[in-house]
Amino acid sequence: MIEKVKTTDNSPKLLTDALHTTEKQSNGLDLTEQVASSAGKMKGKKKKKRNKNKKQIQWKQGDLCRAKYTEDGCVYDAEIISIDDACGTCTVRYLNYENEEEQDLKNLQQPKRRSLAAKSLEQSEAEVQLS
């Protein structure tokens, strides 16, 4: 429990000392000892590991996905146009851009919103038919 301490304008050190004394009395440790004690407790704790054994998606030709375009490093909606199971790779066509490139199957991501990806696919198919 912290007690009220009457101080003058030139006695901030007295206030600090009084607070530390009160804290020490309440739990047997001063503030610096508490910090050191809690740091020691954290040292032995292990961080939780994320489960890296994510379920592998079984991709197939025609699936919509998201893939990182190698030239700019950005992730875009794409469609899988062919798969090479022996190499673990596939060829993707980026929606709305019509660029194609080979990607590792393990690096593909699920589309964020299927409706948006489907809409993009419909738009790109309509643009191809018009040309």
C-alpha positions, 0 to 999 in steps of 0.5 A: 500500500502506498502512503501519502507523503507530504513533500516540499518543492525541493524534495522529489528524492524524498518522495521517490525514497518513500515510495520505494520504502513503501513498496519494499515493505509491501512485498519485501522487494524494491522496484529494481529487485522486482524488475530483475526478478521478473526478468529472471523468470522470463529467461527460463520460459520458452516461446511458443512455436508456431505449428509449421506442419500446415496441412498441404493443399492439394492444388489442381489445374484450374484452381485459383490461388495467390502467388508472388510475382518474381519481378516485383515480389508482390502477391497477386491472384492467379489461376493454375494452368498446369501442374508438374507433380514430379517437380512440385511446381506449377505454371500460374497465370496472373489474373488481369495481367495474363503473365505466366510463370512457374511457381513451387506448389508449396509457395502458393497461397489460398485466395483471400476472397473467393468471390473476388478471385472468381470475379477477376477470373471472369473479367480476364476471360471476358477480356481474352474473348474480346481480343 
